[in-house]
Structures are given as structure tokens and as C-alpha cells.
Amino acid sequence: MQYPLTLTHILERSEKLFRKKEIAGRMPDGSMCRYSYADYFARVHRVAHVLRQLGIEEGDRVGTLCWNTSRHLELYFAIPCSGAVIHTLNLRLSADQLAFIINHAADKVIFAEASLMPLLDAIRDQIPCVERIVIVDDEYETLLAAAPDTHYQWPRLDEDAACAICYTSGTTGNPKGVLYSHRCLFLHSMGLSLADCFALSERDTVLQIVPMFHANGWGLPYAAIMNGSRIVLPGRQLQPADIASLIQDERVTVTAGVPTIWMSLYAFLEQEKFDVSSLRLVVCAGSALPRQFVELYAKKYGVRFMLLWGMTETSPAATVMTYRSHLDELPEAERFDKLARHGMPMAGVDTRIVTELGEEIVWDGATMGELQVRGPWVTSGYYKEDAPHGASFMDGWFRTGDVATIDEDGYIQIMDRTKDLVKSGGEWISSVDLENAIMAHPKVAEAAVIAVPHPKWQERPLAAIAPLPQFRDSITKEEILEFLSGKVAKWWLPDEIVFIDAVPKTSVGKFNKRALREQFSSGSLRPASTQL
Amino acid sequence: MQYPLTLTHILERSEKLFRKKEIAGRMPDGSMCRYSYADYFARVHRVAHVLRQLGIEEGDRVGTLCWNTSRHLELYFAIPCSGAVIHTLNLRLSADQLAFIINHAADKVIFAEASLMPLLDAIRDQIPCVERIVIVDDEYETLLAAAPDTHYQWPRLDEDAACAICYTSGTTGNPKGVLYSHRCLFLHSMGLSLADCFALSERDTVLQIVPMFHANGWGLPYAAIMNGSRIVLPGRQLQPADIASLIQDERVTVTAGVPTIWMSLYAFLEQEKFDVSSLRLVVCAGSALPRQFVELYAKKYGVRFMLLWGMTETSPAATVMTYRSHLDELPEAERFDKLARHGMPMAGVDTRIVTELGEEIVWDGATMGELQVRGPWVTSGYYKEDAPHGASFMDGWFRTGDVATIDEDGYIQIMDRTKDLVKSGGEWISSVDLENAIMAHPKVAEAAVIAVPHPKWQERPLAAIAPLPQFRDSITKEEILEFLSGKVAKWWLPDEIVFIDAVPKTSVGKFNKRALREQFSSGSLRPASTQL
């Protein structure tokens, strides 16, 4: 019973059981490259031999700067199972941040796509820890070809050994490193595969849209291989037409991604006809998906959306919208209200909401509090940081920095980031709620709400709205306010509305409110024509 | 990430999430007693208070001698979560064996059904370790009523702490104790709930037919509560009519039991009309289920059977018949051949077959070898026994004592117990295979094959056959041999056939071959009229 929970077990079991299953990857020219699990694992063994030849030892960090490709998937297993730590580099970071995390993790070798080499070239003299950069192209293939064609003798690792590290995309301060153990990612893979979570099966075809540099690709690559699912890797092309054609041509059953992916795909499917009927589950996380998309996809395409909440610090999946039996009895509108929540804690995960004083709040679906979580795949500290401190932990619980409500069924609704709340006259306004209400307007593509200082109320909301292109010239502030009236409390109505072309995004596709705040909320609020 | 994997987590999470879900138990008078998870957990807290009042401390063993009832389910959580060890006593053991395991485990308190008290009364003076016997009846209710009506403060347990102990039903020598840790049963619960295992969901209604004293009730009670499934407990009545009516009336979706249960239920459903269409999965283990029942249930009732293999030492589930996608393409007969195998290792479990010299055997579906397993819910030793020895372990693998083949898909077929093989002239005859071939005969109810000494071939097979009642006077040895001809190798044909009323069974319903051997194989084989 002391048998260790490791990614090596997943590798060895799936290598024996699922030899004929397929991994398909889209190449830069749009063609598909296909090989079997047997071929895949043979290459994983070769990569491990290469790592040893490059001088990688147990515990060393090895960076990857790659798109979602089969080669990246090879590194996903070869690095951890050989005892090293895979450090997936976010290719959307600034040069400064990239140099910071490479140095902080002390990456010894980096595997990088040829197309992404300019990012490294720009900082090459700032990352002296990196002894070697392998271009994941002909150079990678040459190294593999020269490696022994024999089984690599995987080391017997302790389950608490580190296997991966990801850095938070922190919008304030330097990124922080979260180190994952083998045990952590093994258990996370089991958690995702549960019937009431993703119900991942050997029968699934999983399309890996979530970037594999984003919080372990949400754990899907490890879970898919644990179950012997067919895997489709989209490469670097992630436009709606690319996604729609992959779903149709490869008969994808499960996929996952951030809301903007699904909102733009929906708009695309309205214009062009694609068959997406093979989809049984779309997992959506990263930020709130406006409720109407859950309903529209369900009704128009029969596609079930499962909202998920998590963070880099939670591996990342912590709560999922399990569609429980009592929801069947609800009127349709209430049912979709529930389905647009962020779900309940997965088996293994414990959640609570607390007041600013740390008192636990009852689950009434209305009272907001800071969401705190604990569980076997929740971090207990940051890499190279001192003992856990109060800003991040409380009595063994991880403080998420998210504000949420929990209803009597245990379903969570993330209302805001603690720092994004609009604190108006001692009361809280959820910027996310207000954004969703605005995005329900038929002329609106995106909307972000930020707090701006106010002499009387301390803070008041400002809405930055990106209209759909065809309404750019005709949309008015008045019609937005009229639309909101009755849908949100009167005192929630934004004091100012500005129209913009698009909401700025962070490196992982979330609304970048820091950028908006810098643009709009410096100084005091100028009198707005729409102020009530 | 050091958050411990405990049954306490399952309890605390399900207590919060699934308050309205139902637990229904059949009472001795046939009526159903129903209560909610909320009521159930409130009583679990009371039971924990009672345990403390009875002087139970962390690590103490507490016995249960109970049928499958909601009170037994209360003890299933209250004992382990309060830090003690639940010892489920097999009510079909002989008095000697019962006294042996109670003393070996040193049970301090035993909770026993009133109807089973005669078993304890008979050995009361042989079990001095037992300080108190609580009758699970009015006495139990009185104790609960007197206990504090407050939440019990569950201790924070280490995941490696013991939570349960079961004894093997060992047909030779004294029973051996297998101690389960919280981690072990937590992981086993997750394993059972995976989509490619039982896919247990909140939407399921689980009928607990497997006795809860039999290897943790195959782990179903813990897994069902982890997922918030509705639970139906049959009490002590397990005749086909009882089972059929529970499935029909309670709309059961998942259940599990030994082959004899399903064989007799099938015969019953042929006579009486019941609606079993709610069943989506029947798990079958304990011994081999003749292939035709998998096919008959599927075709006649649309019920999917999932064969499972495991042992007390494997918590018990180790391999399950995951119905993988490539099976869809097989001709029907081949598909059912596969579905009648014992499945592939669950995620987390590793399997191999080895020769008598310990060399690993290739997975060709034909070569037999001893089955060995390892994994986080496989035992690493027996309770109060010295360090693991060669008879039970080899290089970290548990030696199951079962002989199996593994095919190229990783599907296992248990051919026999090592000790039940018929070793004829240096070749192996699988007694189980031969039994199944005989049981396919339309006049046969049950058949067991044992080895009997032979002067030339060392051993030869003897078949003890129980005909269906209506054929008891007309069945002949010749027609059996003729039926087998062409279905099994000629040298597998039994040298002797005897007709009996029923095959003797062990305490858990398996064929008791030891009893048969004592009856038939003492001395040398007498000349048989049917010898070829």
C-alpha cells in the first residue's frame, strides 16, 4: 500500500495497455501527423536517454517553450519520469518575466520551438543557468535518432518528488513558482477522470486546446494518457476555423479552454457550418463564461459545458460543475443559472468561504466571502519562498484571493478577485457579475468593469465595453444602462461607460484589469454624461 | 499537497454536499426504512460519541457482525473516522474461525445483530479481549439516543493510519488479517468511481448486495458515499425474489455480487416477470461467471455485466472488464469472449504473470502464469505476521496464488487457483475452464472440477456435477462427455464424472473444493465407467 503514486506508473501502465491508440497532431502546414501510443512511448524512452546525455540529473529543472504538439507531449512524460522537473514556459510572458522565471527555476536545458527562439534570443545573456537550448525541430529529431533504441530504465521515484513547476501569471509583482509532486499530478489525473468530473474514458478523443504551458494544460494530457484516450494536438493554430475543423474531422468528444475561445467559436459557427455533434463535454475555466453561452451551446448544438474553477496553485482543477440529479427538476431558467456556476469541490477537495476576519460563512448562495481550499493537489507553499505566510494560507487552507458565494448544494460562484471588487460605500459590487450582465447585451462583444476612486463612495464601477464590430458606431451608453436596469441593483449601475475596441488580455487570455486601471482610473472620476 | 487521503475527508465532504440524498434499507418485515444523508451523518456523529463513551481509543479494533443495513453503514464510517479500526466479522465462519479472528485482531467491542448473537454466545468464553458486545437493535438505539447531539470533532488522522481489517476466508490454514489504511480505501474509492471502472455517480442508485463483511463490501459503500449516490441496503434477505423486487421498486442502477447470485436471479427472472431495466451495471466477481450469462443478460435485459477480479489482499478490486472501443469492431461471439474475461488493471494497479521461476510471461492470451499485482491498494504484508515472505511476495509484487493468462489488450483471464490446477503429465488443465465448459450444458446447474491422483499422469480431472432438478434422473455421463468433445482438448476430458445435489460452498459463496477433495479424491482413482 506504499506503492508510490507517480507519473511513471501512468506511463508504464498505458504503454502496456493502449499500444494501438492514436495521438494526432496538426502540423504547421495544416496536415495531420499521426502515431500510436506505442510509437509515442518509444520516443519518450529516447527523449529520456537524450536528457541523460545532456547531463540532466534527478531534480534538475528542464524548460519547454512549445505549442501543443506531440513533441511537447513527449517531454511532458520524459522529463518527470526520468526524475527531472518540467518547467513549461509561458510564451506570452514579457521578456523580463520570462528571464525572471527561467532564472528563478534555474532551468538547465530548455526545449524550444524554432518559431519561439526570438523570445529566448532576446534574453540569452540574462539566463546564464541555461546550459543548452534544444530546438524542437530537426535538432530534436537528430538527438532522438542518435539515442539508444532501448527501454529507458525509469528510476523508482518517491511520490513526493517534484515533477513539474508552473509560475503564476500574477498580475502584480513577480510570478511565483508552484512545484507539483508526482503524487499531486497522479491524484489530479484520477480526480479529472471521475464519472462526476470529466468522466474521461478510453473511448474519448481529447482535443488539447488549453496551452500546455498553462497550469499543466489543466491536467488533461496526463489524465488522457492515464485513460488511454485518443489525443488531438492543435499545434499553434487556434483560430475558430482551426478548432471547428479539428472537432469535426477528428470527431472530438472532450475539450477544454478559456471562455474567449468558446465565445469566438460560437460566433464563427453562426457564420460557417461545421459538425460539432461529436462533442460530449466542453470544459471552460480561466474566467467567467457568460451564462447565455452555456444555454446556447446546449440548445443549438447539444453540447454540454462544464464550468471549472481552479488556479495554478490547485494543479489547477478544484471545483467542477457536476450536473447532479436534482437539477433535472428545476425550471429551465433556474437549471441554466446553476449550470453557469463554477461547480462543487471535486472528490478530494474541500472548500469554504470566510469573512475578512476568517469566520466561516454559511452556504446560502448569496453571502460573499473569500474562497479557501485544501486538498491533495492544492499547493502548500511557493517555490523558494519562506514558510507559508498569512497572505496565502490560513489554518492549512489556501487563500485563493477569489471572492465567491456557495449555495446550499455546494455550488460555487466566483464573484470577483478580492482586488477587483468594487467597494462602494462599504458594500461590495462584483465586477464579474456586472460584466456578465453587460455582455448579455446583443451589441456587446466584451466588457470589463474596474473600480475607480470616488470622493463620496470610495469606489464606483467603470465599464469598458467592446461592441461587436457592426455596432461600433451605433451603440450608446444609454441603451446599456437601460438594458441593465432591473437586472442588477440600481447602485451597481456603472458611473461611467467607455467604449473600446477590445478588452486587453493577459498572457493566458484573461481580462487584464491592471492595464485597464492604468488607462482609466488614474486620478479621480471625471463627470460622466451617463452618471445617474 | 500533504493533505491526507482519509475516509474522514469523504465523510466531511459528502456531509456538506449531499444532504438530501437518500439511504434506503429493507427491514426484517420487508418494509423500507428511508433517511437522508443528513440524518445518516448526524447518526454517524452520535455513534462516534458512543464509541468514545465505550472507551474506544485510536487504533483499537471494533468488530461488526451485521447484515447489510444502514446501521452497519453508520459503523462503516463512525469507527474509522474516530480513529479506530473496523473489523467486519464474516457471519458464515465456523465458531473456531470466528473466535480465532476476534482474538487475533483483539476486538475490544463488537456490534452484533440480535439474530446473530447465537454465533457469539457459543464462543463468548473464548474471546476474553472483547469487553463489550452491543446488540445492534434497541440497545444500539438507546446508546445513540443518550449520546450528545453535537458534531463529533473528528481527529486529524494520518493517511497511513489503519481504518479497517478483513481476514481472508483462507481455505487452508488459519485466516490471515489484511489491514487497510485510510489512504488505501480512499484511493480504492476513487479507482472504483473512474469512468472506465464503475463510473459511479451522484445519479446512481447502488444496491449493496455484496455482504459488507466481505472485503469491505468490495469498496462500494465508501465509493457510493464519496459520490453521493443513493444507496439501497437489502438487509438479510438475498433470495432472487428479494433482489428482483428491490431492483424494480428502487430503480437500482448499479449493483455487485458473486456469480451464484446472478445465475439464480436469471433463473428466477425466467419464471417471474420483474422490470430490471433501470440497471446500467452489474459487477460480478468472487469466481468465474459462465460466459453465457454475460451474453444472456445483455441480450435479454440490456444489462451490462462487468467482471472484476480481486482479493481481500487487494482491497479488493484490482482488474475490471473495461469495455474498450476496439471491442465494438469484433464479431459478436468474440466480443462476448472478451467481456467474459476478468478485465484489465485499474488505473493505479500494475499486473504481470510469471513462470514458476519468476520470469515474466508475454501477454499472448494463451500462456498461463502466476498472476502478480502491485499498487496503492495492494497489501504489503499480513497483520501481526513477520516481514513479507516469499510465499506471498516477490520483488515488491504480491503473489496472488491465481493462475492467469493476459491477452495483448491487457485483459486477464483467471484460469485457476495455483492449488486447483490439474497437473496432468506435466501440462496444466484449468479446472475453472473445464467447469465453465460443463456448466454450459443445458441440463447442468453447477459443476466443480478437482484433481485426483493418477498412477501414470500424476493427476487427472474429476468433475462433480449438480444437474438442474428436472434432469436429475435423466442426465448421463456420456452426454456430458459428448457435449465437451470438441469444446476442450481431448486430454482435458474428465476421467471421472459424479453427480451430486449441489456443489458445497465456502463462507463467501465460492465452490469449496477442499470439501470436494476430501469427499472424492482420497485414495487412488477407481476405474470409471466413463474413462476413455
Interface residues (C-beta under 8 A of the other chain):
Chain A: M1 Q2 Y3 P4 L5 H9 I10 E12 R13 K16 L17 K20 Y180 S181 R183 C184 L187 S189 M190 G191 S193 L194 A195 D196 F198 A199 L200 S201 E202 R203 M226 N227 G228 T322 R324 S325 H326 M344 P345 A347 G348 V349 D350 W363 R374 G375 P376 W377 V378 T379 S380 D409 G410
Chain B: M1 Q2 Y3 P4 L5 H9 I10 E12 R13 K16 L17 K20 Y180 S181 R183 C184 L187 S189 M190 G191 S193 L194 A195 D196 F198 A199 L200 S201 E202 R203 M226 N227 G228 T322 R324 S325 H326 M344 P345 A347 G348 V349 D350 W363 R374 G375 P376 W377 V378 T379 S380 D409 G410
